[in-house]
C-alpha cells in the first residue's frame, strides 16, 4: 500500500511539473474578425425574423410620448469612471419593437450591458411593471465634450434598422447614414437590414476616438462592421465592412446616405411658407475619380425619380448642405443652416459601379425622401465575402469643395416673364478661388446641354459682381411636358474647364 501511495505522489508531482512547462496560450481578443465570423455563420444559416417583445402600451405610444422616455444622464455608461466618452441608451417603444444587444469590450473581452428600467425617466407616461418586463435597448448614443470641455454633447446615434447619424462641432442632426441598402426604389420592395448586436470598446482616460463593432442581419444579407469614431469640428467615422449574401439581390447599396429635401431656391414651397428653404441637404456632390466633380441640386419631385452616375473607382460622394446662411431658412427652431454635410470617401478602390440618387415625393418636411449610395457592378455569389471600407465625414460643406469652383445656388423662374412661351429659366451661381486668378477681361462661357426632351433656347455666362464669382443663365424648353429634362453644364475658357459640372434634372411640374 505504501508503494502505491508513493507512486501516486510521484505521478501528481510529474503532472504539476508538466503543466508548468506548457506555455500559456492567451485567449483571443475580440476584434473585427470575431464579428466577421458571426456574420458568416449567420449567412450560412436560415434567416430568423426578429421577435417583437414589447407590450401594447409601449407599441401604442405616440411620437411625443415616446420621446418623453429619456436615459438619465447621471446613469450614463462610463460616467462614474469620468471617461471622455459616455453612452446613453434608447428605450424600446413604437416602431422599435425588437431589442438590440449591446456589449462593452474591456481588456479584450466582451460582456453584455444589461437593460435596467430604473435608468430611464418615463416622463408623464403611465407604464406598468408588466410593460417593462423582458425589454432590451432600441439603440444608443455617444457623448463627448464636442462644443465645450465641461459638457459632454451627444454627437453620434445608432437607432433603428442600420441607421446612424452624427454631427460635427456646433451642428444639429440632419442627414443619416445606413449600414446597407437592399433593392431601394424597386417595385419588389426595399429590404431594411438591421444592426442586431453591438460591441463598444471601453475608452481610456485620454481616448479621442471610440471603436464600435456591429453585426448586421437581414433576409438576404449579413455583415460585420467596425466604426472608428473621431469627434471634432468635423466628426469622422472610419468604416470597415465585410458582407455576405444569403441570396442574390438585384441592387446592393453601399454606404447609403439618407436626407430630407422639401423645397428650396430651385423649387418653391407648395403652399405659402415664411421660410425661403426647408431641407437637410441641398445637393448630391460626386468626385468621379477622373478629376471631374459633379453637383446635382436636389428636388422634391411629383413622381419617384431614380438617376445614377456610372463611375470607376470614385474618390467620394455625399449629400451636402452647401447653403449655410441662416437667412436662407429663417427657421429658429429647426436651424437647417446647422445641418451637417455627409461625405463618403472610399478606402482603396471600389471598382466599377454607379452612384445612385433616389428622390421621393414628400408632402412635408417630416419624411426623409432623399437616398444616395454606391451600387457595385459585380457582386459575389451567396456565401462569399465582399469588403467595402470607407470614411464618412460629418461637418461643414466647405471641407469637401472642388478645387477650382463650385455651384452655390440654382434658381428657377419663368423663361419669358412678359411673353410666356413655355420655357424655363435657370440661373446658376459659381464661386471659388479660380475666379480670383482670372484677368477681368477673360472670356468665360457656359457649355451646356440637354437630353432629347430639352431644347436649349439660349445660354450665357457673366461676372457676378455681388459675389466675385460668375453667373450662368440658361433658358430651356421641354419637348414633352410629361417627361423630365436632364441637363449638364460647366464654365470654361479656351477649352479649359473652370468649374465642377452642374447636373440638373428639371422634373415634371
C-alpha positions in Angstrom: 0.0 0.0 0.0 2.9 2.3 0.9 4.4 1.7 -2.6 1.1 2.6 -4.3 0.8 5.9 -2.4 4.4 6.7 -3.2 3.7 6.1 -6.9 0.6 8.4 -6.8 2.6 11.2 -5.2 5.2 10.9 -7.9 2.6 10.9 -10.6 0.9 14.1 -9.2 4.3 15.9 -9.0 5.1 14.9 -12.6 1.7 16.2 -13.7 2.2 19.5 -11.9 5.7 19.8 -13.4 4.3 19.1 -16.9 1.6 21.7 -16.6 4.1 24.3 -15.5 6.1 23.6 -18.7 3.1 24.1 -21.0 3.3 27.7 -22.4 0.3 29.9 -21.6 -1.9 30.5 -24.6 -3.7 33.8 -24.2 -7.4 33.9 -25.1 -8.0 35.6 -28.5 -9.0 39.3 -28.1 -12.3 40.5 -29.6 -11.7 42.2 -32.9 -13.2 42.6 -36.4 -12.6 39.0 -37.3 -14.7 37.9 -34.4 -17.7 39.8 -35.8 -16.9 38.6 -39.4 -17.1 35.0 -38.2 -20.5 35.7 -36.7 -21.7 37.3 -39.9 -20.5 34.2 -41.9 -22.3 31.9 -39.5 -25.5 33.8 -39.9 -25.2 33.8 -43.7 -24.8 30.0 -43.6 -28.0 29.6 -41.6 -31.6 30.3 -42.3 -32.9 33.8 -41.6 -34.9 34.2 -38.4 -37.3 37.0 -38.2 -36.7 39.1 -35.1 -39.3 38.6 -32.4 -41.3 41.5 -31.2 -41.2 41.7 -27.4 -42.9 45.0 -26.4 -46.3 45.4 -24.8 -49.3 47.1 -26.4 -48.8 50.0 -24.1 -45.3 50.7 -25.5 -46.4 50.0 -29.1 -49.2 52.5 -28.8 -47.1 55.4 -27.6 -47.3 58.4 -29.9 -44.3 60.4 -31.1 -44.3 62.8 -28.2 -45.0 60.2 -25.6 -42.1 58.0 -26.8 -39.7 60.9 -26.8 -40.6 61.6 -23.2 -38.7 58.5 -22.3 -35.1 59.5 -21.8 -32.0 57.9 -20.3 -30.9 59.6 -17.1 -27.6 61.4 -17.7 -26.2 60.6 -14.3 -26.7 56.9 -15.2 -24.7 57.3 -18.4 -22.3 54.4 -19.1 -18.7 55.3 -18.1 -20.0 58.4 -16.3 -18.9 57.2 -12.9 -15.4 56.4 -14.3 -15.1 60.0 -15.7 -14.0 58.8 -19.1 -14.0 61.2 -22.1 -16.8 59.2 -23.8 -20.2 58.2 -22.3 -23.1 56.1 -23.6 -26.8 56.6 -23.1 -29.5 54.2 -24.4 -32.8 54.3 -26.2 -35.9 52.6 -24.8 -38.0 50.2 -26.8 -41.4 51.5 -28.0 -43.4 52.5 -31.1 -41.6 51.1 -34.1 -38.7 49.9 -32.1 -40.3 46.6 -31.1 -37.3 44.3 -31.2 -34.3 44.6 -28.9 -30.7 45.2 -29.9 -27.9 43.6 -27.9 -25.2 46.0 -26.7 -21.9 44.9 -25.2 -18.9 46.5 -23.7 -15.4 45.3 -24.6 -12.9 45.6 -21.7 -9.4 44.1 -21.7 -10.3 42.4 -25.0 -13.3 40.6 -23.6 -17.0 41.4 -24.2 -19.8 41.5 -21.7 -23.4 42.4 -22.1 -24.7 45.8 -20.9 -27.9 44.9 -19.1 -31.2 46.8 -19.6 -32.4 48.5 -16.4 -35.7 50.4 -16.4 -34.6 52.4 -13.3 -32.0 54.2 -15.5 -34.8 55.8 -17.6 -37.1 58.8 -16.9 -40.6 58.0 -18.3 -42.0 61.5 -18.1 -45.8 61.5 -17.9 -46.2 58.1 -19.4 -48.2 55.6 -17.3 -46.5 52.4 -17.9 -46.8 49.3 -15.7 -44.2 46.9 -14.4 -45.6 44.4 -16.9 -44.8 46.9 -19.8 -41.2 47.0 -18.7 -40.6 43.3 -18.4 -38.2 41.4 -20.7 -37.1 44.5 -22.6 -33.8 45.5 -24.2 -32.4 48.6 -25.8 -33.6 50.1 -29.1 -30.2 51.7 -29.7 -27.6 54.0 -28.1 -26.0 57.4 -28.4 -22.4 58.6 -27.7 -21.4 61.7 -25.8 -18.1 63.7 -25.9 -17.0 67.2 -24.9 -17.5 68.4 -28.5 -18.5 72.0 -28.1 -17.2 72.8 -24.5 -14.7 71.0 -22.3 -17.0 70.7 -19.3 -20.0 69.4 -21.1 -20.4 66.1 -22.9 -22.5 66.6 -26.0 -24.4 63.9 -27.9 -22.7 63.6 -31.3 -23.5 60.1 -32.6 -26.6 57.9 -32.6 -27.3 54.3 -33.7 -31.1 53.8 -33.7 -33.4 51.8 -36.0 -32.6 49.3 -38.7 -28.9 50.0 -39.6 -29.2 53.8 -39.3 -26.6 56.1 -37.7 -26.2 59.8 -37.7 -23.5 62.2 -36.4 -22.7 65.9 -36.1 -19.6 68.0 -36.0 -19.0 70.9 -33.7 -21.9 73.4 -33.3 -24.2 71.3 -35.6 -27.6 69.7 -35.4 -28.7 66.3 -36.7 -29.7 66.2 -40.3 -28.6 63.6 -42.9 -28.3 60.0 -41.8 -26.2 57.0 -42.9 -27.0 53.4 -43.0 -25.1 50.2 -42.9 -26.6 48.8 -46.1 -29.5 49.3 -48.5 -31.1 46.5 -50.5 -33.4 46.9 -53.5 -34.1 50.6 -52.8 -36.8 52.1 -55.1 -37.6 48.8 -56.8 -41.1 47.6 -57.4 -40.3 44.4 -55.5 -39.9 46.5 -52.3 -36.9 47.5 -50.2 -35.3 45.3 -47.6 -34.0 47.0 -44.5 -31.1 45.2 -42.8 -30.7 45.6 -39.0 -27.8 46.0 -36.7 -28.8 43.2 -34.3 -25.8 43.5 -31.9 -23.1 46.0 -31.0 -19.7 45.7 -29.1 -18.2 49.0 -27.9 -14.6 49.2 -26.7 -14.1 50.9 -23.4 -12.0 54.0 -23.9 -9.0 55.1 -21.9 -8.9 58.3 -19.9 -7.1 60.0 -22.8 -9.0 58.5 -25.7 -10.1 60.8 -28.5 -11.7 58.1 -30.6 -14.1 55.3 -30.0 -14.3 51.8 -31.6 -17.7 50.2 -32.2 -18.4 46.9 -33.8 -21.8 45.9 -35.3 -23.4 42.7 -36.6 -25.9 43.2 -39.4 -28.6 40.8 -40.4 -31.5 40.6 -42.9 -33.3 38.1 -45.0 -30.8 38.2 -47.8 -27.6 39.6 -46.3 -25.4 39.7 -43.2 -22.4 41.8 -42.4 -19.7 42.7 -39.9 -18.8 46.4 -39.3 -16.2 48.3 -37.4 -16.7 52.1 -36.8 -13.8 54.1 -35.5 -15.4 57.4 -34.5 -13.4 60.6 -34.1 -15.5 63.6 -32.9 -14.4 67.2 -33.7 -15.0 70.2 -35.9 -15.6 67.5 -38.5 -16.7 64.2 -37.0 -15.3 61.2 -38.8 -16.4 57.6 -38.9 -13.9 55.2 -40.5 -15.9 52.2 -41.6 -14.7 48.7 -42.3 -17.3 46.2 -43.5 -17.4 42.6 -44.7 -20.7 41.5 -46.2 -22.2 38.1 -47.1 -25.3 37.4 -49.2 -27.7 34.7 -48.2 -29.5 35.1 -51.6 -28.9 37.0 -54.8 -30.1 40.6 -54.6 -31.0 42.9 -57.5 -29.4 46.1 -56.1 -26.9 46.4 -53.2 -26.5 49.9 -51.9 -23.1 50.5 -50.2 -22.5 53.4 -47.8 -26.1 54.7 -48.1 -26.9 58.3 -47.1 -30.5 59.5 -46.3 -31.7 63.1 -46.1 -34.7 65.4 -46.5 -35.5 68.0 -49.2 -38.8 69.7 -49.1 -38.3 72.9 -51.0 -35.5 75.4 -51.8 -34.1 78.1 -54.1 -34.8 76.0 -57.2 -38.3 74.8 -56.1 -40.8 77.0 -54.3 -42.9 75.8 -51.4 -46.1 74.0 -52.4 -48.1 76.3 -50.1 -47.4 79.7 -48.7 -44.5 79.5 -46.2 -42.5 82.2 -44.4 -39.3 80.2 -44.8 -37.4 80.5 -48.1 -35.9 77.0 -47.9 -36.5 73.8 -45.9 -34.0 70.9 -46.3 -31.3 68.9 -44.5 -29.3 68.7 -47.7 -29.5 70.7 -50.9 -27.4 68.6 -53.4 -25.5 65.5 -54.3 -21.8 66.0 -54.8 -19.6 63.4 -56.6 -15.8 63.3 -57.1 -15.6 61.0 -60.0 -12.0 59.9 -59.7 -11.1 61.3 -63.1 -10.8 64.8 -61.8 -14.4 65.8 -62.6 -16.7 67.0 -59.8 -20.4 66.8 -60.3 -23.1 68.7 -58.5 -26.8 67.8 -58.7 -29.2 70.1 -56.9 -31.9 68.1 -55.1 -35.6 68.4 -55.9 -38.9 67.2 -54.3 -40.5 65.5 -57.3 -44.1 64.8 -58.0 -43.1 61.3 -59.2 -40.3 59.0 -58.0 -37.0 59.9 -59.6 -34.1 57.5 -59.7 -30.9 58.7 -61.5 -27.4 57.4 -61.5 -23.8 58.2 -62.5 -21.7 55.3 -63.8 -18.1 55.5 -62.5 -15.0 53.5 -61.8 -13.2 54.0 -58.5 -14.8 57.2 -57.4 -13.0 59.3 -54.8 -16.1 60.4 -53.0 -19.8 61.3 -52.9 -22.1 63.0 -50.4 -25.4 64.7 -49.6 -24.3 68.2 -48.8 -25.8 71.3 -47.2 -24.0 73.9 -49.2 -26.2 76.8 -48.1 -25.2 77.6 -44.5 -26.7 81.0 -44.2 -29.4 81.4 -41.6 -31.2 84.0 -43.7 -31.8 81.2 -46.3 -34.1 79.3 -43.9 -35.3 81.7 -41.2 -36.3 78.8 -39.0 -35.1 79.5 -35.5 -36.3 76.1 -34.2 -35.1 73.7 -36.8 -31.9 75.7 -37.7 -31.4 74.0 -41.0 -28.3 76.0 -41.6 -26.6 73.9 -38.9 -27.3 70.6 -40.5 -24.1 68.7 -41.5 -23.0 67.6 -44.9 -22.3 63.9 -45.1 -19.3 62.9 -47.3 -18.3 59.3 -48.1 -14.7 58.7 -49.2 -13.8 55.1 -50.3 -10.8 53.5 -48.8 -9.0 51.7 -51.6 -10.5 51.0 -55.0 -14.2 50.1 -55.3 -14.1 49.1 -58.9 -16.8 49.9 -61.4 -20.4 50.8 -60.5 -22.6 53.8 -60.1 -23.7 56.4 -57.6 -27.4 56.3 -57.5 -29.7 59.1 -56.3 -33.3 58.4 -55.3 -35.7 61.3 -54.8 -39.1 60.5 -53.4 -42.2 62.8 -53.4 -42.9 64.2 -49.9 -45.9 66.3 -48.8 -43.9 67.8 -45.8 -40.6 68.1 -44.1 -41.2 65.1 -41.8 -40.0 62.5 -44.3 -36.5 61.5 -45.3 -37.1 61.5 -49.1 -33.6 61.5 -50.5 -31.2 58.5 -50.7 -27.8 58.2 -52.3 -25.5 55.1 -52.3 -22.9 53.2 -54.3 -24.0 50.2 -56.4 -21.2 47.9 -57.4 -21.4 46.3 -60.9 -20.2 42.9 -59.6 -21.4 41.0 -56.6 -20.1 37.7 -55.2 -22.1 34.6 -55.1 -24.1 33.9 -51.8 -21.8 32.9 -49.0 -18.7 34.6 -50.4 -17.3 37.7 -48.6 -17.4 41.2 -50.1 -15.5 44.1 -48.5 -16.1 47.8 -48.7 -14.1 50.2 -46.5 -14.7 54.0 -46.4 -14.7 57.1 -44.3 -17.8 59.2 -43.7 -17.2 62.8 -42.6 -19.9 64.9 -40.9 -19.2 68.7 -41.0 -19.2 71.9 -42.9 -19.7 71.6 -46.7 -16.7 73.8 -47.3 -14.4 70.9 -46.2 -15.3 69.0 -49.3 -15.3 71.6 -52.1 -14.0 71.0 -55.6 -10.5 72.7 -56.1 -11.5 75.3 -58.8 -15.1 76.5 -58.4 -18.5 75.1 -57.4 -22.2 75.9 -57.7 -23.5 78.0 -54.8 -27.1 78.1 -55.9 -29.5 77.2 -58.7 -32.6 79.4 -59.1 -35.6 78.7 -61.4 -38.1 81.1 -63.0 -40.3 81.6 -66.0 -38.3 81.8 -69.2 -40.1 84.9 -70.7 -42.0 86.6 -67.9 -43.5 89.3 -70.2 -44.3 87.0 -73.0 -44.6 83.4 -71.6 -43.5 80.9 -74.2 -43.4 77.7 -72.0 -39.6 78.0 -71.4 -38.0 77.7 -68.1 -35.1 80.0 -66.9 -32.3 78.7 -64.7 -29.7 80.8 -63.0 -26.6 79.1 -61.7 -24.1 80.9 -59.5 -20.5 79.7 -59.3 -17.8 80.7 -56.7 -14.3 79.6 -56.0 -10.6 80.5 -56.0 -10.2 80.2 -59.7 -12.1 83.5 -60.3 -9.6 85.4 -58.3 -6.9 84.3 -60.7 -8.7 85.2 -63.9 -8.0 88.6 -65.6 -11.0 90.8 -65.6 -11.4 90.6 -69.4 -11.2 86.7 -69.5 -13.9 85.3 -71.8 -15.8 82.7 -69.8 -18.5 80.6 -71.5 -21.1 78.1 -70.3 -21.0 74.8 -72.0 -24.5 73.4 -71.5 -26.5 70.5 -73.0 -29.9 68.8 -72.5 -31.2 65.4 -73.3 -33.7 64.7 -76.2 -36.6 66.1 -74.2 -35.0 69.5 -73.7 -34.2 72.3 -76.2 -31.6 74.9 -75.0 -33.1 78.2 -76.3 -30.2 80.4 -75.0 -27.4 80.4 -72.6 -24.6 82.7 -71.4 -22.3 83.5 -68.5 -21.2 86.8 -66.9 -19.4 88.0 -63.8 -21.4 88.2 -60.5 -20.2 91.5 -59.1 -22.0 90.9 -55.9 -20.0 87.8 -55.0 -16.9 87.9 -57.1 -17.9 84.7 -58.9 -19.8 84.0 -62.1 -23.4 83.5 -63.0 -24.7 81.3 -65.8 -28.2 81.8 -67.3 -30.0 79.1 -69.3 -33.4 79.0 -71.0 -34.8 75.6 -71.9 -38.0 74.3 -73.4 -39.5 70.8 -72.9 -40.4 68.7 -75.9 -42.8 66.6 -73.8 -44.3 68.3 -70.8 -45.0 65.0 -69.2 -41.3 64.0 -69.0 -38.3 65.4 -67.1 -35.3 67.0 -68.7 -31.7 66.1 -67.9 -29.2 68.9 -68.2 -25.4 69.3 -67.8 -23.2 72.4 -67.9 -19.9 73.9 -66.7 -17.8 77.0 -67.1 -14.8 77.1 -69.4 -12.3 79.4 -71.1 -10.3 78.5 -74.1 -11.3 74.9 -73.7 -10.1 74.9 -70.1 -12.6 73.7 -67.5 -13.1 76.3 -64.7 -15.9 74.6 -62.6 -17.5 71.5 -61.4 -20.2 70.0 -63.6 -23.7 71.3 -62.9 -26.0 68.2 -63.4 -29.7 69.1 -63.1 -33.0 67.3 -63.7 -36.0 69.5 -64.5 -38.8 67.4 -63.0 -42.3 67.1 -64.3 -44.4 70.0 -62.9 
